Amino acid sequence: MSVGEAVVRIEGRDKVTGAARYAGDIPVAGFAYGWVVQSTIARGRVSSVDDGEALARPGVLAVLHHGNAPRLGEADDATLLVLQDPRVPHLGWPVALVVATTAEEAREAAATLRIEYQVESHDAAFRAEHPRMYVPDHINPTYETETVKGDVDGALATAEVVVDATYTTPPSTTTRWSRTPPSPSGTTGGSRCTTQARARTRSNRR
């Protein structure tokens, strides 16, 4: 296949016409749906969760948060230990889970939760003397982080040929919506999908 050649997706027609079936389209008896409630602050702690109104709504089975969620075991990655303590390490951190008989009931009940926070100042500055600064052993996932870097400026200064140019994408093709039909990921249950847009690109190369 050549770069830029049009390719017809085998399942494309089914997806754009609504005929394709996803995991969430398969009916399961006695199934429950969960809606994650995310933090609205960047850093701090959850001081209280008022779930009275949510629990009183039709179809709601439970509201889980750090005060009543089942305890999880230890994990090397702290991001896996959700609903285990009141801390909020970043914006969008899961602070509650509403479980209901339908996805719509779970979502509507989640909107009624009243969560109070103790807001702390965020720390988003990159500096060499940061107390939590560290160098990981490997990245992506096996490349070593301690690598030998060459002398780019020195090599360019002694190179026989140096190409210095700016390449710009033509205006007619710089901005367009992706035509790929959305494929909601996840297991059986409600899900949310995001359509991505291709942004304007510009590259400088030597």
Secondary structure, 3 states (H helix, E strand, C coil): CCCCCCCCCCCHHHHHHCCCCCHHHCCCCCCCEEEEEECCCCCEEEEEEECHHHHCCCCEEEEEECCCCCCCCCCCCHHHCCCCCCEECCCCCEEEEEEECCHHHHHHHHCCCEEEEEECCCCCCCCCCCCCCCCCCEECCCEECCCCCCCHHHHHHHCCCCCCEEEECCHHHCCEECCCCCCCCCCCCCCCCCCCEECCCEEEEC
